[in-house]
Amino acid sequence: MEIIAYTDGACSGNPGPGGWGVLLIAKKGDKILKEKELSGGEVYTTNNRMELRAAVQALKEIYNKSEITIITDSVYLKDGMLLWLPRWEKNGWKTSNKKPVKNQDLWQDLQQLVKCHSVTWEWVKGHNGEYGNEKADQLAREGMLKV
């Protein structure tokens, strides 16, 4: 079984009220077995935190070791996981400018959660009509309304 997680974050004001959304799809071959929607929000946050929170919540929802593809429209999330995180950890959670890494708590949560699964990260252009990305965006906007 394959799991696809479309994730997205939204924020009004940045910082301001924010929301995160996840569309989880369990597939076997071309057949969709199950879809699950998740969303939530925070009163005062940033868009980047909501992007990270969506990925954290997606991975927390999957209990058994699985092959997961996380599809995001956030270059920050994708590049952070694939390029920057190993350097940040090596440098004591400092950026190349020697400044503390923003959202370190969520990056560390993600770092631990991906150890439990086989995770592939994919970037997709946002607001481009792709069903899963559009649904995650809708869920993130709904999450803002929950706060």
Secondary structure, 3 states (H helix, E strand, C coil): CEEEEEEEEEECCCCEEEEEEEEEEEEECCEEEEEEEEEEEEEEECHHHHHHHHHHHHHHCCCCCCEEEEEECCHHHHHHHHHHHHHHHHCCCECCCCCECCCHHHHHHHHHHHCCCEEEEEECCCCCCCHHHHHHHHHHHHHHHCC
